Amino acid sequence: MTTNRLDIQDFLDTRTFAGFQWKILLLCLTILVMDGFDVVAMGFIAPALIADWNMSREALGPVLGMGLFGLAIGALAGGPLADRFGRRKVIIASVFFFGLMSLVSAWSTGVAMLSALRFLTGLGLGASQPNAATLASEYAPKKYRALMVTVVYCGFTLGAAGGGFLASWLVTSHGWQSILVVGGVVPIALAVVLIAVLPESAKFLAVKRGGREALQRIVNAIAPNTVNASTEYVTSEAVAAGKGTKNAIRLIVSRPHTVVTAALWVGLFMNLLTVYFLNSWLPIMVKDDGFTLADAALVGAMMQVGGTFGNIFIGWEMDRWNPNKVMIGTLLGAAVFTICLGNLSPGVYGLMGLCFMLGFCINASNTGWTAMAAAYYPTAMRATGTSWMTGIGRFGAIFGASIGAVLLSFKWEFGQLFLALTLPIGIAVFAAWIKGRHAGGTGHSGLPAAASPSTRVAPARTASAG
C-alpha cells in the first residue's frame, strides 16, 4: 500500500465552510455564551444579594474583584496547559470546573466564601474563553479565520445580555441563588456534551505527532475518503517548530516573537482598560450628567449592541484586508467618537447613537486583538500566545474598573472623563502599529514567510481502500 502525505495546514486552509466547521463554531459559541452569563452573574444578583445579606455596596467589591482576578490567572494558566495537553481536554475541564464552582457558590454564607468561589469560577472561565477561540481559529478556513474568532466572541455578549433577561425573572421568583444554580448546571451539562462531540485540534495533533486514528476520523469527517491508515500527517509548522516547543511561554517572549508579543499585550491591556471603564461606570456617568436612570440604562445597552455588530464586522474586514491596518482604523474610530462624546452635548438619542458607534469600535477592536494573536502564533504556541495576551489584558480590565472610581472622586465632568480615554486608546493604536511593523514579514502562522514554501508538503492522493 502506498504511503500518502497530507499537510494538515494546507488541508484546513483550503476547505469550504461546511458542516464540520459549523459544528466547531456552534460549540465554541455556546461555550462563550455560558462564559458571558457566568462572568456577569454577580452584576445580575448584586442588588438582591446586598438586600439579603444587609451589607453595603462597597462590601461587595472583593467579590467582583476576585472574579476578575480569577479570569486573568485562568487565562495565563489555560494556554500553556492547552499547548501541552490539547485544546479539547482543557476546554472540557475548564467548562466543567467553572460550572461546578458556580453551582457551589449558590450555597455561600458570606462575602469571604463567595469571593473565594468567584475566584475559582474565574479560573475556569479565564481558561475556557481563549482556548475556545483558539480551537475555532485552527479549524477555520484561512479566508474565514478572523471572522470565525470574532463570531465566537459574540457568544460572550449574547450570554451576558440573555442572562439579564433571565435574571429579571429568576431572581424575583426563586432568589439570587437561582442564577448561580443555572450558571452551574448548564455548563456542567455542556461539558458532558463536549466530551461526546468536541474534537481535538487537528493542527495540534499534527504538530505533536500523535493521535493518528483521531486525525483520520477528523479529516474524513471534513472531506470523506481523503485519508486512510497509511497516511502520514505533516504540517509546515511542525517542521519549523521542531522539538523545542515544550516551553511555549518562553517561545512567545523570545525572538522573533518578542516585540509582537509585547505589542499584543499592551494593545489588549489598554483596550480592556477602556472597555471595562465604560462597562463599569458609563451608566453612573450618564446619570450624573443629568439624565434619568432609564436613559443611562439605554445608553449602556446601546454600547453593548454596537459591540456585537462590531465584533462581526471587524472579523469580516480582517479576512479581506490587512488586519493591522483594520485594527488601527477601528481604534482611531473609537478615538474620534470618544472625542465627540467629550466635546458635544447631545440629547439622549444623540448620546445613544454616539455610544453605539463607540461600542462598535472599541468592542470590535477588543476581539480583533484575539483574532490577530490566533492568526500570528504557530500552532505549538498559539493557545499560550492567545491566552497570555488575554490574561495580561484582564489586568487592564481590573485597572479600568478601579481607575473609574478614582477619576470620579476628582469630580471630573462627563466630557473630561471621555477625553481621558483617548490616552489608553492612543497607546493601543501605537501598539497595533508596532505589531504590524514587526509582523509585516510573517505569514499568518507567525513563521517567516520565506521559510514556508520549503517546508510545505502538498496533499497527496489517497490510496485506494482495497
C-alpha positions in Angstrom: 0.0 0.0 0.0 1.3 3.4 -1.0 2.1 5.8 1.9 0.5 9.2 1.4 1.3 12.5 3.0 -1.2 15.2 4.0 -0.3 18.7 5.0 -2.9 19.5 7.7 -2.2 23.2 7.4 -2.9 23.3 3.7 -5.8 20.9 4.0 -7.7 23.0 6.6 -6.9 26.4 5.0 -8.4 25.3 1.6 -11.6 23.8 2.9 -15.0 25.4 2.3 -17.0 26.4 5.4 -19.2 23.3 5.7 -20.9 21.2 8.3 -17.8 20.3 10.4 -16.8 23.9 10.6 -20.3 24.9 11.6 -20.2 22.3 14.4 -17.0 23.8 15.8 -18.3 27.3 15.5 -21.6 26.5 17.3 -19.8 24.5 20.1 -17.3 27.3 20.7 -20.0 30.0 20.5 -22.0 28.1 23.1 -19.0 27.9 25.4 -18.7 31.7 25.2 -22.4 32.1 25.8 -22.0 30.2 29.1 -18.9 32.3 29.9 -20.7 35.6 29.3 -23.6 34.5 31.5 -21.3 33.5 34.4 -18.9 36.4 34.2 -21.6 39.0 34.6 -23.7 36.8 37.0 -22.7 38.9 40.1 -23.9 42.1 38.4 -27.4 40.4 38.0 -27.7 39.3 41.6 -25.8 42.2 43.4 -28.9 44.2 44.4 -30.7 41.1 45.8 -27.5 39.9 47.5 -27.0 43.3 49.2 -30.6 43.3 50.4 -30.4 39.6 51.6 -27.1 40.0 53.4 -27.9 43.5 54.6 -24.5 44.9 53.5 -23.2 48.0 51.7 -22.3 48.2 48.0 -18.6 48.6 48.9 -18.6 45.3 50.8 -19.4 43.5 47.5 -16.2 44.9 45.9 -14.0 41.9 46.8 -16.5 39.5 45.2 -16.3 41.4 41.9 -12.6 41.9 42.1 -11.7 38.3 42.9 -13.8 37.2 39.9 -11.8 39.4 37.5 -8.5 38.3 39.1 -9.5 34.6 38.6 -10.2 35.4 34.9 -6.7 36.7 34.5 -5.0 33.9 36.2 -7.1 31.3 34.4 -6.2 32.7 31.1 -2.4 32.7 31.9 -2.6 29.1 33.0 -5.0 27.7 30.4 -2.9 28.5 27.3 0.3 26.6 28.3 -1.9 23.7 29.5 -3.7 23.6 26.2 -0.4 23.7 24.2 0.8 20.8 26.3 -2.2 18.5 26.8 -4.5 19.7 24.0 -7.3 22.2 23.5 -10.1 19.7 23.9 -9.1 18.5 27.4 -8.5 22.0 28.8 -11.8 23.4 27.4 -13.9 20.5 28.7 -12.2 20.6 32.1 -12.5 24.3 32.5 -16.2 24.4 31.4 -16.9 21.7 34.0 -14.9 23.4 36.6 -16.5 26.9 36.3 -19.9 25.2 36.2 -19.2 23.3 39.4 -17.8 26.4 41.2 -20.8 28.5 40.2 -23.1 25.8 41.5 -21.3 25.6 44.8 -21.4 29.4 45.0 -25.2 29.3 45.4 -24.7 28.0 48.9 -22.3 30.7 50.0 -22.8 32.0 53.5 -20.7 35.2 53.4 -18.6 37.6 51.4 -15.3 35.7 52.1 -16.7 32.4 50.9 -18.4 33.9 47.9 -15.2 35.8 46.9 -13.1 32.6 47.1 -15.6 30.7 45.0 -15.9 33.5 42.4 -12.1 33.4 42.1 -12.2 29.7 41.4 -15.1 30.2 38.9 -13.0 32.8 37.2 -10.1 30.4 36.8 -12.3 28.1 34.7 -13.9 31.0 32.8 -10.5 32.5 32.0 -9.1 29.2 30.7 -12.1 28.4 28.5 -12.5 31.6 26.6 -9.2 32.0 24.7 -8.9 28.2 24.2 -12.3 28.1 22.6 -11.3 30.9 20.3 -8.0 29.1 19.5 -9.8 25.9 18.6 -12.2 27.8 16.3 -9.3 29.5 14.6 -7.5 26.3 14.0 -10.4 24.7 12.2 -11.4 27.8 10.2 -10.5 28.0 6.5 -7.9 30.8 6.0 -10.3 33.2 4.3 -12.8 32.9 7.3 -10.4 32.7 10.2 -10.7 36.2 11.7 -14.5 36.2 11.2 -14.9 32.8 13.0 -12.9 34.0 16.0 -14.9 37.3 16.3 -18.2 35.5 15.8 -17.3 33.1 18.7 -16.7 36.1 20.9 -20.2 37.4 20.1 -21.3 34.5 22.3 -20.0 36.4 25.3 -22.2 39.4 24.8 -25.2 37.1 23.9 -24.7 35.3 27.2 -24.4 38.5 29.1 -27.5 40.0 27.5 -29.6 36.8 27.8 -28.5 36.5 31.4 -30.0 39.9 32.1 -33.4 38.9 30.8 -33.3 35.5 32.6 -32.2 37.2 35.9 -35.1 39.6 35.9 -37.4 36.6 36.2 -35.4 34.1 38.2 -34.2 36.5 41.0 -37.8 37.7 41.6 -39.3 34.2 41.5 -36.5 32.0 43.0 -34.0 34.2 44.7 -30.4 35.2 43.8 -29.1 31.7 44.3 -31.1 30.5 41.2 -28.8 32.5 38.9 -25.8 30.7 40.2 -27.5 27.3 40.0 -28.4 27.9 36.4 -24.9 29.2 35.7 -23.6 26.0 37.2 -25.9 23.2 36.0 -25.9 24.3 32.3 -22.1 24.4 31.9 -21.8 21.0 33.6 -24.3 19.6 31.1 -22.4 21.3 28.3 -19.2 19.7 29.4 -20.8 16.3 29.1 -21.9 17.2 25.5 -18.4 18.4 24.7 -16.9 15.1 25.8 -19.1 13.4 23.2 -18.8 15.7 20.3 -15.9 18.2 20.6 -12.8 17.1 18.5 -9.2 17.9 19.3 -7.5 20.4 17.1 -6.2 18.6 14.0 -3.3 21.1 13.8 -2.4 20.3 17.4 -2.4 16.6 16.8 -0.2 17.0 13.7 2.3 19.2 15.5 2.5 16.9 18.4 2.7 13.9 16.0 0.1 11.9 17.9 -3.4 10.6 17.6 -3.3 9.1 14.1 -6.7 7.5 14.4 -8.2 10.7 15.7 -6.7 12.6 12.8 -8.0 10.1 10.3 -11.6 10.5 11.7 -11.4 14.3 11.7 -10.0 14.6 8.2 -12.5 12.1 6.8 -15.3 13.9 8.6 -14.4 17.1 6.9 -13.7 15.5 3.5 -14.9 11.9 3.2 -12.4 9.3 1.9 -9.5 11.7 1.9 -7.1 9.6 4.1 -6.6 6.1 5.3 -4.5 4.1 7.8 -1.3 4.6 5.7 -1.5 8.4 5.5 1.4 10.3 7.0 0.3 13.6 8.6 2.6 16.6 8.4 2.5 20.3 8.8 5.0 23.0 7.9 4.6 24.4 11.4 5.7 21.1 12.9 8.8 21.1 10.7 9.7 24.7 11.6 8.9 24.4 15.3 10.8 21.2 15.7 11.2 19.7 19.2 11.7 23.0 21.0 8.0 23.6 21.7 7.7 22.3 25.2 8.1 25.7 26.8 5.6 27.7 24.9 5.8 30.7 27.4 9.5 31.0 26.7 8.8 30.9 23.0 6.3 33.7 22.8 8.6 36.1 24.5 11.7 35.0 22.6 12.9 36.2 19.2 11.4 36.6 16.6 8.1 37.0 18.7 9.3 39.3 21.4 8.2 42.7 20.0 4.9 41.4 18.6 4.0 39.7 21.9 4.7 42.9 23.8 2.6 44.9 21.3 -0.3 42.4 21.7 -0.1 42.6 25.5 0.0 46.4 25.6 -2.8 46.7 23.0 -5.3 44.4 24.7 -4.4 45.8 28.1 -5.3 49.3 27.0 -8.3 48.1 25.1 -9.8 46.2 28.1 -8.9 49.1 30.4 -11.2 51.3 28.2 -13.9 48.7 27.8 -14.2 47.9 31.5 -14.0 51.6 32.5 -17.1 52.1 30.3 -18.9 48.9 31.3 -18.4 49.7 35.0 -19.0 53.5 35.0 -20.9 54.6 31.9 -24.4 54.4 33.5 -23.2 56.4 36.5 -21.5 59.0 34.3 -24.7 59.4 32.2 -26.9 59.8 35.3 -24.5 62.3 36.9 -24.7 64.3 33.7 -28.4 65.0 34.3 -30.1 62.0 32.6 -32.5 59.6 34.2 -31.7 56.0 35.3 -33.7 54.7 32.4 -31.7 56.9 30.0 -28.5 55.6 31.5 -29.5 52.0 31.1 -30.4 52.6 27.4 -27.1 54.3 26.7 -25.2 51.4 28.3 -27.3 48.9 26.3 -26.6 50.6 23.0 -22.9 50.4 23.6 -23.2 46.6 24.0 -25.4 46.3 20.9 -22.9 48.3 18.9 -20.1 46.0 20.2 -22.0 42.9 19.0 -22.2 44.3 15.4 -18.6 45.5 15.6 -17.4 42.0 16.6 -18.8 40.5 13.4 -17.8 43.4 11.1 -14.1 43.5 12.2 -13.7 39.8 11.6 -15.1 40.2 8.1 -12.7 43.2 7.5 -9.7 41.3 8.8 -10.3 38.4 6.4 -10.3 40.8 3.4 -7.7 43.4 4.2 -4.5 43.9 6.3 -5.6 43.0 9.9 -3.1 45.5 11.4 -4.5 48.4 9.3 -8.1 47.3 10.1 -7.2 47.4 13.8 -5.6 50.8 13.6 -8.6 52.2 11.7 -11.0 50.8 14.2 -9.2 52.2 17.2 -8.9 55.6 15.5 -12.7 55.4 15.0 -13.1 54.8 18.8 -10.9 57.8 19.5 -13.0 60.0 17.2 -16.2 59.0 18.9 -14.6 59.4 22.3 -13.6 63.0 21.4 -17.1 63.7 20.2 -18.6 62.5 23.4 -16.1 64.6 25.3 -16.9 67.9 23.4 -20.5 67.6 22.3 -23.6 67.8 24.4 -26.2 65.8 22.6 -29.6 64.7 23.9 -30.3 61.2 25.0 -30.8 59.9 21.4 -27.6 61.5 20.2 -25.8 60.1 23.2 -27.2 56.6 22.4 -26.0 56.9 18.8 -22.5 58.0 19.7 -22.2 55.3 22.4 -23.4 52.7 19.8 -20.6 53.7 17.5 -18.1 53.9 20.3 -19.1 50.4 21.4 -19.0 49.2 17.7 -15.3 50.3 17.5 -13.9 49.7 21.0 -15.5 46.3 21.5 -14.7 45.2 17.9 -11.0 46.1 18.5 -11.2 44.1 21.7 -12.0 40.8 19.9 -9.8 41.9 17.0 -6.7 41.5 19.2 -7.6 37.9 19.8 -8.1 37.3 16.1 -4.7 38.8 15.3 -3.0 36.7 18.0 -4.6 33.5 16.9 -3.5 34.2 13.3 0.0 35.2 14.2 1.3 32.5 16.6 2.2 29.0 15.3 0.1 26.0 16.5 2.7 24.9 19.0 2.4 28.1 20.9 -1.0 29.5 19.7 -3.0 28.7 22.8 -0.3 30.1 25.1 0.2 33.2 23.0 -3.6 33.9 22.8 -4.2 33.1 26.4 -1.3 35.0 27.9 -2.4 38.1 25.8 -5.9 37.6 27.3 -4.5 37.2 30.8 -2.4 40.3 30.6 -5.3 42.2 29.1 -7.5 41.1 32.1 -5.3 43.1 34.4 -6.2 46.1 32.2 -9.8 45.3 32.8 -9.2 45.2 36.6 -7.3 48.5 36.4 -10.1 50.1 34.2 -12.8 49.2 36.6 -10.7 50.6 39.5 -9.5 53.8 37.9 -13.0 54.9 37.2 -13.7 55.3 41.0 -10.5 57.4 41.3 -11.4 59.7 38.4 -15.0 60.1 39.6 -13.6 61.1 43.0 -11.8 64.0 41.3 -15.3 65.4 40.4 -14.4 65.4 36.7 -17.1 66.3 34.3 -18.7 64.0 31.7 -16.6 65.4 28.9 -13.3 65.3 30.8 -13.8 61.6 31.6 -14.3 60.7 28.0 -11.3 62.8 26.8 -9.2 60.9 29.4 -10.0 57.7 27.5 -8.2 59.0 24.4 -4.9 58.2 26.2 -5.3 54.4 26.5 -6.9 54.3 23.0 -3.9 56.2 21.6 -1.4 53.8 23.2 -3.4 50.9 21.7 -3.1 52.5 18.3 0.6 52.7 18.7 0.8 49.0 19.8 -1.2 48.0 16.7 1.2 50.0 14.5 4.2 48.3 16.2 2.6 44.9 15.8 2.1 45.5 12.1 5.6 46.9 11.6 7.3 43.8 13.1 4.9 41.1 11.9 4.8 42.5 8.4 7.2 39.9 7.1 5.5 36.9 8.6 2.7 34.7 7.4 -0.5 34.1 9.4 1.3 31.3 11.3 3.9 33.7 12.7 6.6 31.9 10.7 8.9 33.8 8.4 7.2 33.9 5.0 10.3 32.9 3.2 10.6 29.7 5.2 7.2 28.4 4.5 7.5 27.2 0.9 10.4 24.9 1.6 8.6 23.1 4.4 5.2 22.7 2.8 4.0 19.3 1.7 1.3 19.2 -0.8 -1.7 16.9 0.0 -1.2 13.6 -1.7 -3.8 11.5 -3.4 -5.3 8.8 -1.2 -4.5 5.2 -1.9 -7.4 3.0 -2.7 -9.2 1.4 0.2 -8.6 -2.0 -1.3 
